[in-house]
Structures are given as C-alpha cells and as structure tokens.
Amino acid sequence: MKKMALHWKILIGMVLGIIWALLSSTLGWSAFTIDWIDPFGTIFINLLKLIAIPLVLFSIIGGVANIGDPSSLGRMGGKTLLFYLTTTVVAISLGLLLVNVVSPGKLIDEQSRIDNRISYEIWAGSQGHDIKDGINYLKDPQFLERAQEISELSKAELKEASVSDKLEKAEAQKNVSPLQPLVDIVPDNFFASLSDNGLMLQIIFFALFFGISLLFIPNEKSQPVLIVVDGINEVFLKMVDLVMQAAPFFVFTLLAGVVSKMAGDDIGKVIEIFKGLSWYSLTVLAGLLIMIFIAYPGILKLFVKKIPYVGFFKAMGPAQTLAFSTSSSAATLPVTMECVEQNLGVNKKITSFVLPIGATVNMDGTSLYQAVAVIFLAQMHMIDLTIGQQLTVVLTTTLASIGSAAVPSAGLVMLIIVLDSVGLNPAWIAIIFPVDRILDMFRTVVNVTGDATVCSIIANGEGMLYYHKTDNPSETFDLDS
C-alpha cells in the first residue's frame, strides 16, 4: 500500500466516500455521517484555506521577481506576459461560454437544486455573505418548512438567516462609483486584507506590486529578499504536499459528508448529483480539448506560418504525454524545453526565459476549469450569477492562476480562493473532487501546450525560430550557441 501512487490512493478514498454516502443514504445513517465523519472534511478545507493565501502571496512575488533585471521586462518580457495573459483570458472566456450554454448544473432535478439553494442561503446567512442574486428562498413560507426538514434549525434561526441581504447594504450599493471595483482592488491596509478571505484581489495586487518593485532595486538588496521569499514558498509547497499525503482519508470524509448533507436519506439525490457531475466533466473536457486542438493551433497559425498543424503536435508529443501522466507543469518543464528547442527549433535564449515563466504564470487549463466549476456549482445551487459577477470570476481566476503552483491538484487550492471571491461556499469543492484527478491530467496538457505556443510566437517575433519540416523523427536542432 505504501508503494501505491498517491493519485491511486486518492481515487480509492473517493470511491469509498461515494460508497459510504450511498450506504448512508440507504440505511438512514446520514446524521451519523454528518456528525462524526464530515468534520474531518471541514478540517481538510480549513488546512487548504490556511495554505492558499500565503502560497498565492509568495508564489506571485517570487514568480514576478525571478523574471530578472528590469530590462528583462522590456520588449520580450512584455510580449511574453501579454501573450500568456491573452491565452488565459481566451481559456476562461471559452469555459464561461460552454458552461452557460450547456448549463450542466441545471440538469439536476428541481427539488435537489431547491434543497441545495436553501442550504446555500443558510450558509450565507451564517457567514455574513450577501445572497448573490438577491433572491431569498427562506422568505417564502413553503421553503421555510423544507429548510427546517433539511437543516434542523428553528424557524427563528432560519428567519435570521433569511435577512443576510441587509437593506442598508443594498442602499449603499446604489451610491457607489462605477470605478469602485477598481478602488477595492487597492488595499489601504495589507494586513487587514490578509485577515479577510474575501479580499484576495487586494493580496494579489500587493504581491504583484511587491514583486515588480523588487526588480527595480539593486541586486545585492533584492537577492536576500528573494532567497527568503523562495524559501517560504518552498515551505508552503511542502505543506501542500504533506496535506495531500493525508488526502485519501480527507477525501473520503469530505465526499461522504458533503453528499450526505445534500442527499440526506434519499439515495435518488446521490444519483442526481453524479448525473450533474458527468455533464460538468464533459463540459470541462470539451473546453480543454478545444484549447489544445483548435485555439492554440489557431493562435500559432496567426503569428507563425512555418509550423504546420501536425508538425506542432509531433514536436510536442513527448511533453504532452508526460504532462498527462504527471499532472505537473513543473515536472514536465525539462521535457517541454527539450521539445521546444530540438523539435520546434526555438533558440535556448528564448526557451530559458519564456518557458519557466509559463510554468509559473500560464495556467490556462486550470483557469478554464475554475471558471466552469464556479458557474456549475452556482447553477447547481440555483444561483444566477450576473455578467458582472462572472467577470469577477474571470478577473480572479486570471490573477489567481499566476499564483497556482505547477504541481498536481494546485488548481483545487486556487478554486477555494475563487469561490471565496464571489461569496460561494469553498466546501463545494468536494462535489467536483471525484473527477478532479482525471481532469487535472488534461488541464496540465493544456498548460504545457500553451507554454509551447507562446514560446514559438515570441521566438518567431525575435527572429529566433528555426523550425523546418523533417521526415526524420531523430533529427533535432542544435541551438545552444
């Protein structure tokens, strides 16, 4: 058992959690599951939230500051970041388009979604969050009765939860400036931002500002700071690793608890949950495959005429295969660099600059998945997010992707940040956990393919792309000089 790969252990934990949830619903043990098993799932979420904010903070500072001297932020650096940002926005927009068209969360039966909605409103009231779409089911007497059945709260407690949308907040919102969202990104007290998960954009702004500022001070002054930042970042990555070692147990408790809460003693609801999950998985997978086989080749053809469609995938095949098997952009980076240099003919001066940055800041697959996941979970709980709220998802996922570590399941940690940013329950990640690992493998292929695409475009613009068609698979380019 010790020699078994972690992802297989997690898979076993997920399967056992689902089996337990089915047994729990069938035998009427849901109350036991919620009281004695679910708390360990809550501990898992708390541990991930504990790590997420400092991980994002130090990852972004380190990623920006390690670009090098300010001159590296010149023409080539600016083009690199612009293209990575563009592909990320394309990926997120594609994800939002697909999830709004397919609406996988709405394919679950109506009663299950109503129960989910009631649970969301109770949670929002207990956490002091506003109801996102302004509709309050707990104000309706017929839903109040149902809320009592699924929550065991008194009518007085439920009515208290139903007034979480404070009238004074609504009134104040009418008088805010159109630029208030921009004002809200810039903190007046960084430590206050750290203490409030809802202010993640302020933390990201500070990290970017801090990292850029490090580039403009003398090397002898910035280097000690960078050493500390990189060291702290390694500590938090190790914390993620340690938590993930216990993930098989935590995943079992998380799945068992969340499914039991949503389904109660009705096994039919468990089936409905996983029916919705299959549509969600197909939606994410469709988006990822479109990015790999249509979006990236299209962008590449727009800027680089000499690399053919089939030739690009032949060149990147080894890196894509490794990315699929490891689910880690960082682990794949050496092979990605080799494929781009030797098979696509990109000069090493370009790959050594562009690809490491891509492994840090370019997480197109993760961003697309996060956008789909947030909207799917909202649909599943009958929450209609406005265009403005969906744009917040785009902005947060774009910036959070910069802080996503290039290791397996890092996107799951970032998803907690994104859910928090739009006022949704981070514990909902348990719903999509069963399919996360297989989707993570495809997400990593997207990330690596995007890195190679941008690298080829930058090299072509700098006159350092030497690709030529060859029928000899063993023929490579020697571009070290």
N, C-alpha and C positions, 0 to 999 in steps of 0.2 A: 504493500500500500504506500510505503514511503517513497518508492521509486516512481510511482504514478505521477504523471504530469499534473500540474495544478489545475489546468482547464478541465481535465477529466474529473478531478475531484469536485470542482465547482459544478460540473454537469450532473454528477451523481447527487450532490446536495440539492440541486434544483429539482431533479426528478423525484427525490424523496420528499421534498417540500410539497410538490404537487400531489403526490400520492397521499401524503398526510392530510392535505387540505380536502381531498376527495373523501377520505375516510372520515375526517372530522365532520364534514357536512352530512354524510350519510348516517353516521352514528349519533349525531347531535352533540358532538364534543367541541363545538366552536367556542363556547365560553371558556373551556379549559385551555384551548389553543391561544386565545386572546390574552388570558391572564398569565399563563405560565411559559409560553413559547415566544409569543410576539415581542415581549420586552427585549429579548436578545437582538431581534431585528432592529429595534429602536436604537440600541447601543451601537450597532453597525453603522446606521445612518449618522449618528452623532459623531462617531470616530471619523467618518469620511468628511463630514462638515467641519470638524476640528482641523483636519489637514488641508482642506480645499483652499481656504483663503490665504494662509501663508504660502502654500505651494504656488498659487497663481501669482502672488506678490513677488516672490523671489525668482520664479521662472521667467517672468516678464522682464524684471530688472536685469537678470543675467543674460537673457536672450538678446535684449537690445544692446547692453553694454559690451557684450562679447563680439559685436559686429566689428569692432576695431576702432581705429582712429577716425575722427570726424570726416576725413577725406574719403573714407570708405562709404560714407553716407552720401557721397556725391552722385554723379550720373548713374553709375551701375547699381549702387545701393538703393537709390530712389526708385529706379526701374524695377529692381527685384521685389522690393516691398509692395510697389504698386501692382505688379502682376499677381503676386501672392494674395493681396487683398481682393483683387478683382475676381480671381478664381474662387475665393472663399464666398464672396457675395453671390456669385453665379450659383454655387452649390446650395447655399441657404435658400436663395430665391426659388431654385428648382424644387427643393424639398417642400417649401411652403406651397408652391403651386400644386404639386402632386397630392399633398395631404389635404388641401382644401377641395380639390377635385374629387379624389377618391373618398374622402371623409371616413377613414376606417373606424374611428371612434363612434360614429353614428350607426354602425352596422350591428351594434349590440342591441338587445331588446330594450324597449322603452322603460319597463319597470326597473331593470337593473341600472339604467342610466339615471333614473329619478332617485333611486337609493344612493347612488354614487354622488349625485348632486347634493342631496341632503347631508351626507357625510362631509362633503367639502364645505358647506356653509357652516356646519357645526365647528369644523376645524378652523375655518377662517375667523369665526367669532372668538374662539378660544385664543387665537394667536394675535388678534387685533388687526387682521387684514381686512381691507375692503373687498366686497364681493365684486369680481372683475367686470361682470356685465350689467351690474346694477339691479338685477332681478333677484328677489329673495323668496325662495320657496317656503321658508319657515314662517312667513307671514300668512300663508294660506292654511286654514284650519285642517283641511284634509291631509296636507303634507305634515302638519304638526303631529297628527296621530301616528302616521307612519314613522316619523322621526323618533317618537317615543319607543316604538317597537324595535328599531334597529340600533338605538343608542342607549336606551335605559336611563335617559336623562328626564328630569321632571319638566312639566310644561313651563314652569317659571324659568328654569335654566335654558330651555330652548328659546323662549321669547327673548331672553337676554342675548343669546347668540344671534338672534334674528335682527338685532339692531346694530350690527357691526358696521353697517354703512351709515356713519354719522352724518346727520343733516348739515352740521356746520362744515364738515369736510367738503361736502358737495357744493355748498355755497361758496366756500373759499376757492374751490377749483374753478369757478366761473370767472374769477377775477385775476387769474394768473396770466403772466405774459406768454405770448406764443413761443418765446425762447427759453421758457422755464426749464424744459427738459435739458437744454444745454447748460443752463446755470446749475442744475442739480448734479451734473457730472463732475463739476469742480468743487472739491470739499473745502470748507473753511477750517475743519479740524480733522486731520487724518486719523487720529486715534479714535474719534467718535465714529468714523466710517468703519474702522476695524471691528467695532463692537456691535455693528448692525449689519446683518447679512443682506439686508435689502439695499445697501449702498455699495454693491460690488463694483459698479461702474466707476465710482469715485476711487476705489482701491486700484482698479486697472489704470485710471488716468494718472494717479500718483506714481505707479510703477513705471509707466511709460516715460513720464516726466523725469523721474529719478534716473532711469537707465540712460536716457538721452543726455542728461546733464553730466553723467559720468564720462561720456565721450569727449566732453569739452574741457576737461581739467587735465593737468599734466599726468602722464602715465605713472610716475612714481607716487602720485597721490591717489589715483583711481585703482591701481593694482591691488593694494591691501584690501580695499572695499570689495573689489571683485572676488578676491580669494574668500572673503567672509561670506559674500552672497552665494557663491558657488558651493561653498561648504555647507551652508544652511540648507540650500536647495537639495543637496545630496541627502541630508538628514531627513528631510520631509519625503523625498522619494523612497528612502528606506522605510519610513513609517508606513507609506502606502504598501510597500512590499510586505511588511510584517502583518498589516491588517489583512491583506489579500491572502496570506498563508492560512489565516483563520476563516477565509471567505466561505469555504464549503459548508461549515457549520452555520455561519451567519446567514448565508443564502437560504439554507433550509428553513431557519426560523423566520426570516423575512418573508419568504414566499408563503409559508404556512399561515403566518399571522395576517398578512395583507389580504390573501384570498379568503381566509375565514371571515375577516371583517366585512368584505364586500359581499360574500355569498351567504353568510350565516349558516343555517342548517339546510339550505336549498342547493342541492348538487347541480341543478339545472343552471344556476348562475355561474358556477365554476366553468361549465362548458361554454357559456356565453362569453366569459372573459377571454378564454383561449381562442374562441372564434374571432373576436376582435383583434387578438394578438397576431393571428395569421395574416389578416388583412394589413395590419401595421407593418409586419415583416416584409410582405410583398411590396408595399409602398416604398419602404426604405431601400429595399434591394433594387427596385426599378430605378430609383433616383441614382443609386451608386453605379449601376450598370450604364445608365445614360451618361454619367460623368466620364466613365472610363472609355466607352466605345464611341461616343458622339461628341460630347462637349470638349474634351481635351484634344482629340484629333482635329476638331473643327477650329479651335483656337490656334493650334500648332500650324495648320494649313494656312491660316490667315496671315501669319507672320513668317513662317518658314516653308518655302515651296519645295525645297530639295529633299525633305524627309517624307517618303511615302507612308501611307496608312499601315500597310502590312509590315513594312520595314521598321516602323517605330515599335510595334508590338514584338517583333522578333528580337529587336535590340534590348527591350526591357523585360523580356520574358523571365530571365533568372531572378531579377529583383522583385518582380511581381509575385512570382511563386514563393519566394522566401517571405515576402511581406504577408502573404496569405497564411503561411504556416506559423509565423512567429507573432503576428498581430502587433509588431513593434517597428515603427519607423526608424528608431534609433538603432536597433539590432540590424536592420536592413541597410542602413546608411553606407557601410563599406561596399556592399554589392551594388547598391544604386550608383555610387560614384564610379565603380568599375564599368558598369554597363553604359553609363552616360559618356564616359571618357573613351572607352575602347570600341563600343558598338555604334554610338551616335556621333563620335568624333568631336566631342566638346573639349576644349583646352582645359587642362588641370587648373589653371588660374581662375577659370570661371567656376568649375565644379567645387573647388575648395572653399569658395566664398558663398555661392548660391545654395548648394545642397544642404550644408549644415544649418543655414538659416531656415531653409524649408522644413527640415526635420523638427525645428523648434516652433515656427510660427504658422506653417501651412498645414492645416488640419481640415481640408475640405470635406473629407468623408465624415469626420466627427461632427463638423458643423451642420452638414446636411441631416445627419441622423438626429442631432439635438433639436433642430427646427421641427422635423417630423414628429419626434417624440413628444415635445411640449404641446403641439397642437392636437395630436392624437389623444394625449391624456386629458387635455381640456375638453375635447369633444366627448370623451368617454364619461366625463362628469357634467355634461350638458352646459359647459361654459363657452359662450360665443365671444371669443377674443376679437376686439375691433382691429381695423387695419393699423391704427397707431400702436396697439399692444403687440401686434405681430411684428411691426417694425422694431419695437423694443427687443423682441426675440432675436431679430436679425442683428441688431447692434450688439447685444450682449453675447450672442454666440460667436460673432466675428471677433470681438475683443477677447472673449474667454478662450477661443481657440489658440490665441497667442500663448496662453499660459498652460495649454494642455501638454502634459509630459508625453514624450514619444515612446510610451510603454503600454503594454496591454491594459485595457479597461480604464485608462486615464479619462476617457470621454465620459465615463459614468460619474466620476467625481465632478467634472465640469458641468454635467447635466444638473446636479444639485444646485450649483450656482445659478444656472439659467432659470430653473423652476422658481428659486427664491426671488430672482429679479422681477418676475411677473406675478409674484404673490400666490404661487401654487405650492402644494404640499410636496416637499422633497422626498417623502417616504413613498411616493408613487413610483419611484424608480424600480421598486420591487415588482411592479406589474410587467415591466418590459425586460426584467432580468433574465427570464428563461431563454430568450433568443439573443441576448446581447453578445455572447461569445462568437457565434457564427457570423453575426452582422459586423462584429469588430474585425474579423478577418477580411471581409470585403472593404470595410472602411479604410484599413491600412493600405490595401492595394490602390484605392483612390488617392490616398495621401502621397504615396510613392510615385504614382503615375503623374500626379500634378506637379511634384517636385521636378521630375524629368522634363515635363513640358515647358515649365517656366525656365529651367536651366538652358534648354535648347534655344528658346526665344532670345534670352539675354545674350547667349554666345553668338547667335546669328547677328544680333544688333551690334555687337562689339567686334565683328569680323573674326571670331574665334571658333566657328563651327566648320568642321572639315568632313562632314558626312559624305560618303559616296556609296552607291549601291554595290553590293558584292554578293556573289552566289556561294562564296566560301565561308561557312559558318565560323571557321577557325581564324579568319583574317580579322585583325583588330587594328586599332590606331595607336601609334606610339607618340604621345603628345606631352611627354614630361618636360620637354625643352621649352 
